[in-house]
């Protein structure tokens, strides 16, 4: 059983920055990959960024150059640094973990990020 807890969401004006954190706890032999997803009202959940255990990253096109995903394996924690926020970044952001290479099946409860127009 793995628990993921996100923090760091909030309200920030367009152009501002936020840093999200995701702390994993529980029975964790190792975490293969961690990712951030988001879901805006009325839209499907979408992948924002992913990072593997060795630090390889991939980003959704709309956030490239503005968001940075990172992780601290010793702390089982992932981060999402979000700069130059836009109103279209407004969503609930979810942390996810792939524990065994078979996909993201562990999820956090989500944290709200709002960047009003």
C-alpha positions, 0 to 999 in steps of 0.5 A, spaced: 500 500 500 502 506 497 500 513 499 501 519 495 500 526 498 500 532 494 501 539 497 503 546 494 497 548 490 494 555 491 491 561 487 497 565 483 496 571 478 498 569 471 505 569 470 506 567 477 510 561 480 508 555 484 511 549 486 508 542 487 510 536 492 508 529 492 510 525 498 510 517 497 509 513 503 508 506 505 510 499 503 515 502 497 520 497 494 522 502 489 518 507 485 519 506 477 516 513 475 512 518 478 508 523 474 503 529 474 497 529 471 491 535 471 484 535 470 480 542 469 473 542 469 469 539 464 475 536 461 479 529 461 485 528 466 491 529 462 498 527 463 503 534 464 510 531 466 513 524 467 520 522 470 523 516 471 527 513 476 534 515 473 531 522 471 529 522 464 523 527 463 517 528 458 512 534 458 506 535 455 507 540 449 503 546 452 508 546 459 515 545 456 519 550 458 515 553 463 514 547 468 520 542 471 519 535 474 524 533 479 524 527 484 528 526 490 529 518 490 531 518 497 525 522 500 520 518 495 518 525 493 516 528 486 516 536 485 513 540 479 516 547 479 511 551 475 513 558 472 509 563 467 503 560 469 497 561 465 489 561 466 489 555 462 493 551 467 488 552 472 486 545 474 486 540 480 493 537 479 494 529 481 501 526 483 501 518 480 506 513 481 508 507 477 511 502 482 512 496 478 513 498 470 505 496 469 503 503 469 500 509 474 496 505 479 497 509 485 494 516 485 494 522 490 488 526 492 489 532 488 491 539 489 488 545 486 492 550 482 488 556 480 491 562 475 485 567 474 484 571 467 
